[in-house]
Amino acid sequence: MTVDKVVEARRTSCPGPIFTARKGLVDVIVGTVMMGLATDSGTQRDFPTQSKNHLPD
């Protein structure tokens, strides 16, 4: 898999990684891959949930 954009959110606590990822989505083109890097324990659960909730119409 080729990663097209990396969002750096390590060393931030919730909801920091989610806000950082949301800001990063502005530049992401549909069909590309964005990888989020985070150390907050809840991020692994939160990223997929939040990304499904914020899909473009």
Secondary structure by P-SEA (a helix, b strand, c coil): ccccbbbbbcccccaaaaaaaaaacccccccbbbbbbbccccccccaaaaaaacccc
